[in-house]
Amino acid sequence: MGKCPKCGRVFAKTNQNHTCDEVLSTVDDYIAAQPKAIRPLR
């Protein structure tokens, strides 16, 4: 299990990325919020 040190949210996976409850309005916003290494996989 992982936990975000910023917002305290708990995840099933360790080091899971998220946006600390920031609402993303488009798929492009979501992709832009991902690590650079992940973005080309869309």
mmCIF entry with sequence, helices, sheets and N, C-alpha, C, O atoms, coordinates in Angstrom:
data_MODEL
# 
_entry.id   MODEL 
# 
_entity.id                         1 
_entity.type                       polymer 
_entity.pdbx_number_of_molecules   1 
# 
_entity_poly.entity_id                      1 
_entity_poly.type                           'polypeptide(L)' 
_entity_poly.nstd_linkage                   no 
_entity_poly.nstd_monomer                   no 
_entity_poly.pdbx_seq_one_letter_code       MGKCPKCGRVFAKTNQNHTCDEVLSTVDDYIAAQPKAIRPLR 
_entity_poly.pdbx_seq_one_letter_code_can   MGKCPKCGRVFAKTNQNHTCDEVLSTVDDYIAAQPKAIRPLR 
_entity_poly.pdbx_strand_id                 A 
# 
loop_
_entity_poly_seq.entity_id 
_entity_poly_seq.num 
_entity_poly_seq.mon_id 
_entity_poly_seq.hetero 
1 1  MET n 
1 2  GLY n 
1 3  LYS n 
1 4  CYS n 
1 5  PRO n 
1 6  LYS n 
1 7  CYS n 
1 8  GLY n 
1 9  ARG n 
1 10 VAL n 
1 11 PHE n 
1 12 ALA n 
1 13 LYS n 
1 14 THR n 
1 15 ASN n 
1 16 GLN n 
1 17 ASN n 
1 18 HIS n 
1 19 THR n 
1 20 CYS n 
1 21 ASP n 
1 22 GLU n 
1 23 VAL n 
1 24 LEU n 
1 25 SER n 
1 26 THR n 
1 27 VAL n 
1 28 ASP n 
1 29 ASP n 
1 30 TYR n 
1 31 ILE n 
1 32 ALA n 
1 33 ALA n 
1 34 GLN n 
1 35 PRO n 
1 36 LYS n 
1 37 ALA n 
1 38 ILE n 
1 39 ARG n 
1 40 PRO n 
1 41 LEU n 
1 42 ARG n 
# 
_struct_asym.id          A 
_struct_asym.entity_id   1 
# 
loop_
_struct_conf.conf_type_id 
_struct_conf.id 
_struct_conf.pdbx_PDB_helix_id 
_struct_conf.beg_label_comp_id 
_struct_conf.beg_label_asym_id 
_struct_conf.beg_label_seq_id 
_struct_conf.pdbx_beg_PDB_ins_code 
_struct_conf.end_label_comp_id 
_struct_conf.end_label_asym_id 
_struct_conf.end_label_seq_id 
_struct_conf.pdbx_end_PDB_ins_code 
_struct_conf.beg_auth_comp_id 
_struct_conf.beg_auth_asym_id 
_struct_conf.beg_auth_seq_id 
_struct_conf.end_auth_comp_id 
_struct_conf.end_auth_asym_id 
_struct_conf.end_auth_seq_id 
_struct_conf.pdbx_PDB_helix_class 
_struct_conf.details 
_struct_conf.pdbx_PDB_helix_length 
HELX_P HELX_P1 AA1 VAL A 27 ? ALA A 32 ? VAL A 27 ALA A 32 1 ? 6 
HELX_P HELX_P2 AA2 ARG A 39 ? LEU A 41 ? ARG A 39 LEU A 41 5 ? 3 
# 
_struct_conf_type.id          HELX_P 
_struct_conf_type.criteria    ? 
_struct_conf_type.reference   ? 
# 
_struct_sheet.id               AA1 
_struct_sheet.type             ? 
_struct_sheet.number_strands   2 
_struct_sheet.details          ? 
# 
_struct_sheet_order.sheet_id     AA1 
_struct_sheet_order.range_id_1   1 
_struct_sheet_order.range_id_2   2 
_struct_sheet_order.offset       ? 
_struct_sheet_order.sense        anti-parallel 
# 
loop_
_struct_sheet_range.sheet_id 
_struct_sheet_range.id 
_struct_sheet_range.beg_label_comp_id 
_struct_sheet_range.beg_label_asym_id 
_struct_sheet_range.beg_label_seq_id 
_struct_sheet_range.pdbx_beg_PDB_ins_code 
_struct_sheet_range.end_label_comp_id 
_struct_sheet_range.end_label_asym_id 
_struct_sheet_range.end_label_seq_id 
_struct_sheet_range.pdbx_end_PDB_ins_code 
_struct_sheet_range.beg_auth_comp_id 
_struct_sheet_range.beg_auth_asym_id 
_struct_sheet_range.beg_auth_seq_id 
_struct_sheet_range.end_auth_comp_id 
_struct_sheet_range.end_auth_asym_id 
_struct_sheet_range.end_auth_seq_id 
AA1 1 GLY A 2  ? LYS A 3  ? GLY A 2  LYS A 3  
AA1 2 VAL A 10 ? PHE A 11 ? VAL A 10 PHE A 11 
# 
loop_
_atom_site.group_PDB 
_atom_site.id 
_atom_site.type_symbol 
_atom_site.label_atom_id 
_atom_site.label_alt_id 
_atom_site.label_comp_id 
_atom_site.label_asym_id 
_atom_site.label_entity_id 
_atom_site.label_seq_id 
_atom_site.pdbx_PDB_ins_code 
_atom_site.Cartn_x 
_atom_site.Cartn_y 
_atom_site.Cartn_z 
_atom_site.occupancy 
_atom_site.B_iso_or_equiv 
_atom_site.pdbx_formal_charge 
_atom_site.auth_seq_id 
_atom_site.auth_comp_id 
_atom_site.auth_asym_id 
_atom_site.auth_atom_id 
_atom_site.pdbx_PDB_model_num 
ATOM 1   N N  . MET A 1 1  ? 0.840   -1.187 0.000   1.00 0.00 ? 1  MET A N  1 
ATOM 2   C CA . MET A 1 1  ? 0.000   0.000  0.000   1.00 0.00 ? 1  MET A CA 1 
ATOM 3   C C  . MET A 1 1  ? 0.878   1.240  0.000   1.00 0.00 ? 1  MET A C  1 
ATOM 4   O O  . MET A 1 1  ? 1.973   1.259  0.561   1.00 0.00 ? 1  MET A O  1 
ATOM 5   N N  . GLY A 1 2  ? 0.363   2.264  -0.643  1.00 0.00 ? 2  GLY A N  1 
ATOM 6   C CA . GLY A 1 2  ? 1.069   3.527  -0.669  1.00 0.00 ? 2  GLY A CA 1 
ATOM 7   C C  . GLY A 1 2  ? 0.201   4.630  -0.099  1.00 0.00 ? 2  GLY A C  1 
ATOM 8   O O  . GLY A 1 2  ? -1.023  4.514  -0.050  1.00 0.00 ? 2  GLY A O  1 
ATOM 9   N N  . LYS A 1 3  ? 0.846   5.699  0.329   1.00 0.00 ? 3  LYS A N  1 
ATOM 10  C CA . LYS A 1 3  ? 0.119   6.832  0.894   1.00 0.00 ? 3  LYS A CA 1 
ATOM 11  C C  . LYS A 1 3  ? 0.772   8.119  0.411   1.00 0.00 ? 3  LYS A C  1 
ATOM 12  O O  . LYS A 1 3  ? 1.994   8.263  0.463   1.00 0.00 ? 3  LYS A O  1 
ATOM 13  N N  . CYS A 1 4  ? -0.046  9.048  -0.055  1.00 0.00 ? 4  CYS A N  1 
ATOM 14  C CA . CYS A 1 4  ? 0.460   10.334 -0.527  1.00 0.00 ? 4  CYS A CA 1 
ATOM 15  C C  . CYS A 1 4  ? 0.873   11.182 0.680   1.00 0.00 ? 4  CYS A C  1 
ATOM 16  O O  . CYS A 1 4  ? 0.062   11.409 1.578   1.00 0.00 ? 4  CYS A O  1 
ATOM 17  N N  . PRO A 1 5  ? 2.119   11.651 0.710   1.00 0.00 ? 5  PRO A N  1 
ATOM 18  C CA . PRO A 1 5  ? 2.560   12.472 1.833   1.00 0.00 ? 5  PRO A CA 1 
ATOM 19  C C  . PRO A 1 5  ? 1.918   13.865 1.826   1.00 0.00 ? 5  PRO A C  1 
ATOM 20  O O  . PRO A 1 5  ? 1.885   14.541 2.855   1.00 0.00 ? 5  PRO A O  1 
ATOM 21  N N  . LYS A 1 6  ? 1.415   14.283 0.679   1.00 0.00 ? 6  LYS A N  1 
ATOM 22  C CA . LYS A 1 6  ? 0.825   15.621 0.564   1.00 0.00 ? 6  LYS A CA 1 
ATOM 23  C C  . LYS A 1 6  ? -0.628  15.657 1.062   1.00 0.00 ? 6  LYS A C  1 
ATOM 24  O O  . LYS A 1 6  ? -0.998  16.529 1.847   1.00 0.00 ? 6  LYS A O  1 
ATOM 25  N N  . CYS A 1 7  ? -1.453  14.694 0.594   1.00 0.00 ? 7  CYS A N  1 
ATOM 26  C CA . CYS A 1 7  ? -2.878  14.749 0.952   1.00 0.00 ? 7  CYS A CA 1 
ATOM 27  C C  . CYS A 1 7  ? -3.321  13.594 1.850   1.00 0.00 ? 7  CYS A C  1 
ATOM 28  O O  . CYS A 1 7  ? -4.427  13.624 2.390   1.00 0.00 ? 7  CYS A O  1 
ATOM 29  N N  . GLY A 1 8  ? -2.467  12.571 2.016   1.00 0.00 ? 8  GLY A N  1 
ATOM 30  C CA . GLY A 1 8  ? -2.797  11.461 2.895   1.00 0.00 ? 8  GLY A CA 1 
ATOM 31  C C  . GLY A 1 8  ? -3.636  10.371 2.265   1.00 0.00 ? 8  GLY A C  1 
ATOM 32  O O  . GLY A 1 8  ? -4.010  9.410  2.938   1.00 0.00 ? 8  GLY A O  1 
ATOM 33  N N  . ARG A 1 9  ? -3.940  10.505 0.976   1.00 0.00 ? 9  ARG A N  1 
ATOM 34  C CA . ARG A 1 9  ? -4.752  9.496  0.286   1.00 0.00 ? 9  ARG A CA 1 
ATOM 35  C C  . ARG A 1 9  ? -3.999  8.176  0.238   1.00 0.00 ? 9  ARG A C  1 
ATOM 36  O O  . ARG A 1 9  ? -2.794  8.152  -0.008  1.00 0.00 ? 9  ARG A O  1 
ATOM 37  N N  . VAL A 1 10 ? -4.716  7.067  0.476   1.00 0.00 ? 10 VAL A N  1 
ATOM 38  C CA . VAL A 1 10 ? -4.112  5.737  0.510   1.00 0.00 ? 10 VAL A CA 1 
ATOM 39  C C  . VAL A 1 10 ? -4.450  4.998  -0.781  1.00 0.00 ? 10 VAL A C  1 
ATOM 40  O O  . VAL A 1 10 ? -5.578  5.058  -1.268  1.00 0.00 ? 10 VAL A O  1 
ATOM 41  N N  . PHE A 1 11 ? -3.449  4.295  -1.330  1.00 0.00 ? 11 PHE A N  1 
ATOM 42  C CA . PHE A 1 11 ? -3.593  3.575  -2.591  1.00 0.00 ? 11 PHE A CA 1 
ATOM 43  C C  . PHE A 1 11 ? -3.202  2.117  -2.431  1.00 0.00 ? 11 PHE A C  1 
ATOM 44  O O  . PHE A 1 11 ? -2.449  1.765  -1.523  1.00 0.00 ? 11 PHE A O  1 
ATOM 45  N N  . ALA A 1 12 ? -3.716  1.268  -3.315  1.00 0.00 ? 12 ALA A N  1 
ATOM 46  C CA . ALA A 1 12 ? -3.377  -0.148 -3.305  1.00 0.00 ? 12 ALA A CA 1 
ATOM 47  C C  . ALA A 1 12 ? -1.938  -0.369 -3.759  1.00 0.00 ? 12 ALA A C  1 
ATOM 48  O O  . ALA A 1 12 ? -1.282  -1.308 -3.306  1.00 0.00 ? 12 ALA A O  1 
ATOM 49  N N  . LYS A 1 13 ? -1.440  0.490  -4.654  1.00 0.00 ? 13 LYS A N  1 
ATOM 50  C CA . LYS A 1 13 ? -0.080  0.356  -5.182  1.00 0.00 ? 13 LYS A CA 1 
ATOM 51  C C  . LYS A 1 13 ? 0.839   1.387  -4.531  1.00 0.00 ? 13 LYS A C  1 
ATOM 52  O O  . LYS A 1 13 ? 0.401   2.471  -4.145  1.00 0.00 ? 13 LYS A O  1 
ATOM 53  N N  . THR A 1 14 ? 2.100   1.038  -4.416  1.00 0.00 ? 14 THR A N  1 
ATOM 54  C CA . THR A 1 14 ? 3.081   1.982  -3.898  1.00 0.00 ? 14 THR A CA 1 
ATOM 55  C C  . THR A 1 14 ? 3.481   2.944  -5.015  1.00 0.00 ? 14 THR A C  1 
ATOM 56  O O  . THR A 1 14 ? 3.515   2.548  -6.180  1.00 0.00 ? 14 THR A O  1 
ATOM 57  N N  . ASN A 1 15 ? 3.780   4.184  -4.685  1.00 0.00 ? 15 ASN A N  1 
ATOM 58  C CA . ASN A 1 15 ? 4.221   5.208  -5.634  1.00 0.00 ? 15 ASN A CA 1 
ATOM 59  C C  . ASN A 1 15 ? 3.219   5.479  -6.749  1.00 0.00 ? 15 ASN A C  1 
ATOM 60  O O  . ASN A 1 15 ? 3.618   5.854  -7.851  1.00 0.00 ? 15 ASN A O  1 
ATOM 61  N N  . GLN A 1 16 ? 1.940   5.298  -6.489  1.00 0.00 ? 16 GLN A N  1 
ATOM 62  C CA . GLN A 1 16 ? 0.914   5.588  -7.495  1.00 0.00 ? 16 GLN A CA 1 
ATOM 63  C C  . GLN A 1 16 ? 0.762   7.092  -7.624  1.00 0.00 ? 16 GLN A C  1 
ATOM 64  O O  . GLN A 1 16 ? 0.669   7.794  -6.617  1.00 0.00 ? 16 GLN A O  1 
ATOM 65  N N  . ASN A 1 17 ? 0.737   7.591  -8.835  1.00 0.00 ? 17 ASN A N  1 
ATOM 66  C CA . ASN A 1 17 ? 0.584   9.024  -9.069  1.00 0.00 ? 17 ASN A CA 1 
ATOM 67  C C  . ASN A 1 17 ? -0.884  9.414  -9.029  1.00 0.00 ? 17 ASN A C  1 
ATOM 68  O O  . ASN A 1 17 ? -1.758  8.636  -9.413  1.00 0.00 ? 17 ASN A O  1 
ATOM 69  N N  . HIS A 1 18 ? -1.142  10.626 -8.560  1.00 0.00 ? 18 HIS A N  1 
ATOM 70  C CA . HIS A 1 18 ? -2.473  11.191 -8.573  1.00 0.00 ? 18 HIS A CA 1 
ATOM 71  C C  . HIS A 1 18 ? -2.352  12.703 -8.479  1.00 0.00 ? 18 HIS A C  1 
ATOM 72  O O  . HIS A 1 18 ? -1.243  13.232 -8.411  1.00 0.00 ? 18 HIS A O  1 
ATOM 73  N N  . THR A 1 19 ? -3.450  13.385 -8.474  1.00 0.00 ? 19 THR A N  1 
ATOM 74  C CA . THR A 1 19 ? -3.419  14.847 -8.504  1.00 0.00 ? 19 THR A CA 1 
ATOM 75  C C  . THR A 1 19 ? -3.938  15.494 -7.218  1.00 0.00 ? 19 THR A C  1 
ATOM 76  O O  . THR A 1 19 ? -4.348  16.655 -7.241  1.00 0.00 ? 19 THR A O  1 
ATOM 77  N N  . CYS A 1 20 ? -3.929  14.780 -6.119  1.00 0.00 ? 20 CYS A N  1 
ATOM 78  C CA . CYS A 1 20 ? -4.369  15.309 -4.823  1.00 0.00 ? 20 CYS A CA 1 
ATOM 79  C C  . CYS A 1 20 ? -5.720  16.014 -4.919  1.00 0.00 ? 20 CYS A C  1 
ATOM 80  O O  . CYS A 1 20 ? -5.879  17.162 -4.504  1.00 0.00 ? 20 CYS A O  1 
ATOM 81  N N  . ASP A 1 21 ? -6.687  15.288 -5.480  1.00 0.00 ? 21 ASP A N  1 
ATOM 82  C CA . ASP A 1 21 ? -8.072  15.753 -5.604  1.00 0.00 ? 21 ASP A CA 1 
ATOM 83  C C  . ASP A 1 21 ? -8.258  16.922 -6.555  1.00 0.00 ? 21 ASP A C  1 
ATOM 84  O O  . ASP A 1 21 ? -9.321  17.543 -6.547  1.00 0.00 ? 21 ASP A O  1 
ATOM 85  N N  . GLU A 1 22 ? -7.275  17.243 -7.367  1.00 0.00 ? 22 GLU A N  1 
ATOM 86  C CA . GLU A 1 22 ? -7.442  18.272 -8.376  1.00 0.00 ? 22 GLU A CA 1 
ATOM 87  C C  . GLU A 1 22 ? -8.371  17.719 -9.460  1.00 0.00 ? 22 GLU A C  1 
ATOM 88  O O  . GLU A 1 22 ? -8.166  16.607 -9.947  1.00 0.00 ? 22 GLU A O  1 
ATOM 89  N N  . VAL A 1 23 ? -9.370  18.478 -9.828  1.00 0.00 ? 23 VAL A N  1 
ATOM 90  C CA . VAL A 1 23 ? -10.320 18.030 -10.848 1.00 0.00 ? 23 VAL A CA 1 
ATOM 91  C C  . VAL A 1 23 ? -9.740  18.342 -12.224 1.00 0.00 ? 23 VAL A C  1 
ATOM 92  O O  . VAL A 1 23 ? -9.417  19.489 -12.531 1.00 0.00 ? 23 VAL A O  1 
ATOM 93  N N  . LEU A 1 24 ? -9.616  17.310 -13.039 1.00 0.00 ? 24 LEU A N  1 
ATOM 94  C CA . LEU A 1 24 ? -9.101  17.467 -14.393 1.00 0.00 ? 24 LEU A CA 1 
ATOM 95  C C  . LEU A 1 24 ? -10.283 17.415 -15.352 1.00 0.00 ? 24 LEU A C  1 
ATOM 96  O O  . LEU A 1 24 ? -11.069 16.467 -15.322 1.00 0.00 ? 24 LEU A O  1 
ATOM 97  N N  . SER A 1 25 ? -10.410 18.419 -16.191 1.00 0.00 ? 25 SER A N  1 
ATOM 98  C CA . SER A 1 25 ? -11.605 18.537 -17.011 1.00 0.00 ? 25 SER A CA 1 
ATOM 99  C C  . SER A 1 25 ? -11.525 17.801 -18.345 1.00 0.00 ? 25 SER A C  1 
ATOM 100 O O  . SER A 1 25 ? -12.560 17.506 -18.944 1.00 0.00 ? 25 SER A O  1 
ATOM 101 N N  . THR A 1 26 ? -10.320 17.500 -18.820 1.00 0.00 ? 26 THR A N  1 
ATOM 102 C CA . THR A 1 26 ? -10.203 16.819 -20.108 1.00 0.00 ? 26 THR A CA 1 
ATOM 103 C C  . THR A 1 26 ? -9.219  15.660 -20.005 1.00 0.00 ? 26 THR A C  1 
ATOM 104 O O  . THR A 1 26 ? -8.427  15.582 -19.066 1.00 0.00 ? 26 THR A O  1 
ATOM 105 N N  . VAL A 1 27 ? -9.281  14.777 -20.971 1.00 0.00 ? 27 VAL A N  1 
ATOM 106 C CA . VAL A 1 27 ? -8.328  13.663 -21.040 1.00 0.00 ? 27 VAL A CA 1 
ATOM 107 C C  . VAL A 1 27 ? -6.917  14.216 -21.238 1.00 0.00 ? 27 VAL A C  1 
ATOM 108 O O  . VAL A 1 27 ? -5.965  13.698 -20.654 1.00 0.00 ? 27 VAL A O  1 
ATOM 109 N N  . ASP A 1 28 ? -6.774  15.250 -22.046 1.00 0.00 ? 28 ASP A N  1 
ATOM 110 C CA . ASP A 1 28 ? -5.451  15.854 -22.260 1.00 0.00 ? 28 ASP A CA 1 
ATOM 111 C C  . ASP A 1 28 ? -4.869  16.408 -20.962 1.00 0.00 ? 28 ASP A C  1 
ATOM 112 O O  . ASP A 1 28 ? -3.661  16.317 -20.748 1.00 0.00 ? 28 ASP A O  1 
ATOM 113 N N  . ASP A 1 29 ? -5.702  16.979 -20.094 1.00 0.00 ? 29 ASP A N  1 
ATOM 114 C CA . ASP A 1 29 ? -5.235  17.462 -18.792 1.00 0.00 ? 29 ASP A CA 1 
ATOM 115 C C  . ASP A 1 29 ? -4.736  16.295 -17.943 1.00 0.00 ? 29 ASP A C  1 
ATOM 116 O O  . ASP A 1 29 ? -3.712  16.389 -17.267 1.00 0.00 ? 29 ASP A O  1 
ATOM 117 N N  . TYR A 1 30 ? -5.491  15.187 -17.997 1.00 0.00 ? 30 TYR A N  1 
ATOM 118 C CA . TYR A 1 30 ? -5.098  13.993 -17.247 1.00 0.00 ? 30 TYR A CA 1 
ATOM 119 C C  . TYR A 1 30 ? -3.756  13.461 -17.746 1.00 0.00 ? 30 TYR A C  1 
ATOM 120 O O  . TYR A 1 30 ? -2.881  13.137 -16.942 1.00 0.00 ? 30 TYR A O  1 
ATOM 121 N N  . ILE A 1 31 ? -3.591  13.370 -19.049 1.00 0.00 ? 31 ILE A N  1 
ATOM 122 C CA . ILE A 1 31 ? -2.334  12.870 -19.629 1.00 0.00 ? 31 ILE A CA 1 
ATOM 123 C C  . ILE A 1 31 ? -1.182  13.802 -19.262 1.00 0.00 ? 31 ILE A C  1 
ATOM 124 O O  . ILE A 1 31 ? -0.090  13.335 -18.937 1.00 0.00 ? 31 ILE A O  1 
ATOM 125 N N  . ALA A 1 32 ? -1.410  15.099 -19.311 1.00 0.00 ? 32 ALA A N  1 
ATOM 126 C CA . ALA A 1 32 ? -0.366  16.068 -18.970 1.00 0.00 ? 32 ALA A CA 1 
ATOM 127 C C  . ALA A 1 32 ? 0.056   15.958 -17.511 1.00 0.00 ? 32 ALA A C  1 
ATOM 128 O O  . ALA A 1 32 ? 1.182   16.321 -17.171 1.00 0.00 ? 32 ALA A O  1 
ATOM 129 N N  . ALA A 1 33 ? -0.819  15.466 -16.646 1.00 0.00 ? 33 ALA A N  1 
ATOM 130 C CA . ALA A 1 33 ? -0.504  15.331 -15.227 1.00 0.00 ? 33 ALA A CA 1 
ATOM 131 C C  . ALA A 1 33 ? 0.304   14.062 -14.929 1.00 0.00 ? 33 ALA A C  1 
ATOM 132 O O  . ALA A 1 33 ? 0.789   13.889 -13.810 1.00 0.00 ? 33 ALA A O  1 
ATOM 133 N N  . GLN A 1 34 ? 0.453   13.173 -15.923 1.00 0.00 ? 34 GLN A N  1 
ATOM 134 C CA . GLN A 1 34 ? 1.196   11.930 -15.731 1.00 0.00 ? 34 GLN A CA 1 
ATOM 135 C C  . GLN A 1 34 ? 2.693   12.168 -15.920 1.00 0.00 ? 34 GLN A C  1 
ATOM 136 O O  . GLN A 1 34 ? 3.086   13.156 -16.540 1.00 0.00 ? 34 GLN A O  1 
ATOM 137 N N  . PRO A 1 35 ? 3.534   11.272 -15.391 1.00 0.00 ? 35 PRO A N  1 
ATOM 138 C CA . PRO A 1 35 ? 4.971   11.402 -15.581 1.00 0.00 ? 35 PRO A CA 1 
ATOM 139 C C  . PRO A 1 35 ? 5.320   11.380 -17.070 1.00 0.00 ? 35 PRO A C  1 
ATOM 140 O O  . PRO A 1 35 ? 4.628   10.737 -17.859 1.00 0.00 ? 35 PRO A O  1 
ATOM 141 N N  . LYS A 1 36 ? 6.375   12.069 -17.451 1.00 0.00 ? 36 LYS A N  1 
ATOM 142 C CA . LYS A 1 36 ? 6.782   12.161 -18.859 1.00 0.00 ? 36 LYS A CA 1 
ATOM 143 C C  . LYS A 1 36 ? 7.015   10.788 -19.489 1.00 0.00 ? 36 LYS A C  1 
ATOM 144 O O  . LYS A 1 36 ? 6.741   10.602 -20.674 1.00 0.00 ? 36 LYS A O  1 
ATOM 145 N N  . ALA A 1 37 ? 7.510   9.837  -18.722 1.00 0.00 ? 37 ALA A N  1 
ATOM 146 C CA . ALA A 1 37 ? 7.784   8.508  -19.261 1.00 0.00 ? 37 ALA A CA 1 
ATOM 147 C C  . ALA A 1 37 ? 6.503   7.766  -19.641 1.00 0.00 ? 37 ALA A C  1 
ATOM 148 O O  . ALA A 1 37 ? 6.542   6.867  -20.481 1.00 0.00 ? 37 ALA A O  1 
ATOM 149 N N  . ILE A 1 38 ? 5.387   8.121  -19.045 1.00 0.00 ? 38 ILE A N  1 
ATOM 150 C CA . ILE A 1 38 ? 4.106   7.446  -19.289 1.00 0.00 ? 38 ILE A CA 1 
ATOM 151 C C  . ILE A 1 38 ? 3.352   8.086  -20.461 1.00 0.00 ? 38 ILE A C  1 
ATOM 152 O O  . ILE A 1 38 ? 2.635   7.389  -21.179 1.00 0.00 ? 38 ILE A O  1 
ATOM 153 N N  . ARG A 1 39 ? 3.496   9.360  -20.659 1.00 0.00 ? 39 ARG A N  1 
ATOM 154 C CA . ARG A 1 39 ? 2.703   10.101 -21.645 1.00 0.00 ? 39 ARG A CA 1 
ATOM 155 C C  . ARG A 1 39 ? 2.709   9.518  -23.050 1.00 0.00 ? 39 ARG A C  1 
ATOM 156 O O  . ARG A 1 39 ? 1.649   9.497  -23.676 1.00 0.00 ? 39 ARG A O  1 
ATOM 157 N N  . PRO A 1 40 ? 3.834   9.041  -23.594 1.00 0.00 ? 40 PRO A N  1 
ATOM 158 C CA . PRO A 1 40 ? 3.816   8.504  -24.956 1.00 0.00 ? 40 PRO A CA 1 
ATOM 159 C C  . PRO A 1 40 ? 2.991   7.231  -25.117 1.00 0.00 ? 40 PRO A C  1 
ATOM 160 O O  . PRO A 1 40 ? 2.723   6.829  -26.249 1.00 0.00 ? 40 PRO A O  1 
ATOM 161 N N  . LEU A 1 41 ? 2.580   6.584  -24.033 1.00 0.00 ? 41 LEU A N  1 
ATOM 162 C CA . LEU A 1 41 ? 1.874   5.318  -24.110 1.00 0.00 ? 41 LEU A CA 1 
ATOM 163 C C  . LEU A 1 41 ? 0.387   5.473  -24.390 1.00 0.00 ? 41 LEU A C  1 
ATOM 164 O O  . LEU A 1 41 ? -0.324  4.471  -24.463 1.00 0.00 ? 41 LEU A O  1 
ATOM 165 N N  . ARG A 1 42 ? -0.096  6.672  -24.545 1.00 0.00 ? 42 ARG A N  1 
ATOM 166 C CA . ARG A 1 42 ? -1.547  6.868  -24.746 1.00 0.00 ? 42 ARG A CA 1 
ATOM 167 C C  . ARG A 1 42 ? -2.040  6.400  -26.063 1.00 0.00 ? 42 ARG A C  1 
ATOM 168 O O  . ARG A 1 42 ? -3.232  6.509  -26.351 1.00 0.00 ? 42 ARG A O  1 
# 
